[in-house]
Amino acid sequence: MTQYRPLQSNLTEVPILSLNLDAPVRDLYECAIQRIKAARDLSYSLTCMSIGNTCDRDLQHFASASYLLLQDGRDALDAMQGRFTDRTRSATVS
């Protein structure tokens, strides 16, 4: 298994951003939580905005930023889940 997994939010042909799968689980968790909370805060700000004072591009920017943050957070959670699954398999084999 490779140590780095490209983030699913990469939109380029050659992935630029990657997740270190060997990072400590606590760091993966902190990364995921940071991004999920930032997306939550963006969503909250969006609910506080007056629709009359926004343009379509503003909504697109909020949606794009939220998507990237949530997708990266999910990738980190998936990496954590993989580590827990590997640990469970090792325990049942031993």
C-alpha positions in Angstrom: 0.0 0.0 0.0 1.3 3.4 -0.9 1.8 5.9 1.9 0.1 8.8 0.1 -3.5 8.8 -1.3 -4.5 11.7 -3.6 -7.4 13.7 -2.3 -10.6 13.2 -4.2 -11.0 16.9 -4.6 -8.0 17.1 -7.0 -9.4 18.2 -10.3 -6.1 18.0 -12.2 -5.0 15.1 -14.4 -2.0 14.6 -12.1 -3.0 14.7 -8.4 -1.3 17.5 -6.5 -2.7 17.2 -3.0 -2.3 13.9 -1.1 -3.1 12.5 2.3 -0.4 10.8 4.3 -2.0 7.4 5.2 0.8 6.7 7.7 0.1 9.9 9.7 -1.0 9.3 13.3 -4.7 8.7 13.6 -5.0 11.7 15.9 -3.6 14.0 13.1 -6.0 12.5 10.6 -8.8 13.2 13.0 -7.7 16.8 13.6 -7.4 17.3 9.8 -10.9 16.0 9.2 -12.5 17.9 12.1 -10.8 21.2 11.0 -12.2 20.9 7.5 -15.6 19.8 8.5 -15.9 22.6 11.1 -14.8 25.2 8.5 -17.4 23.9 6.1 -20.0 24.1 8.8 -19.0 27.7 9.6 -19.3 28.6 5.9 -22.8 27.0 5.8 -23.8 29.0 8.9 -22.5 32.2 7.3 -24.6 31.4 4.2 -27.7 31.0 6.3 -27.1 34.5 7.8 -26.7 36.2 4.4 -29.5 38.2 2.9 -30.3 36.7 -0.5 -31.0 40.2 -1.8 -27.4 41.3 -1.2 -25.7 38.4 -2.9 -25.0 37.4 -6.5 -25.0 33.9 -8.0 -21.2 33.8 -7.9 -21.2 34.3 -4.1 -23.4 31.2 -3.7 -21.1 29.3 -6.1 -18.0 30.3 -4.1 -19.6 29.2 -0.8 -20.7 25.9 -2.3 -17.3 25.2 -3.9 -15.4 26.0 -0.7 -17.8 23.8 1.4 -17.5 20.9 -1.1 -13.6 21.0 -1.0 -13.5 21.2 2.8 -16.1 18.4 3.2 -14.5 16.1 0.6 -11.0 16.5 2.2 -12.5 15.9 5.6 -14.2 12.8 4.3 -10.9 11.6 2.8 -9.2 11.9 6.1 -12.0 10.0 7.9 -11.8 7.3 5.2 -8.1 7.0 5.9 -8.9 6.6 9.6 -11.5 4.0 9.0 -9.0 2.1 6.9 -6.6 2.1 9.7 -9.2 0.8 12.2 -10.4 -1.8 9.7 -6.8 -3.0 9.2 -6.3 -3.1 13.0 -9.5 -5.2 13.4 -8.4 -7.6 10.7 -5.0 -8.0 12.4 -6.6 -8.7 15.7 -8.9 -11.4 14.3 -6.1 -13.1 12.4 -3.7 -13.2 15.4 
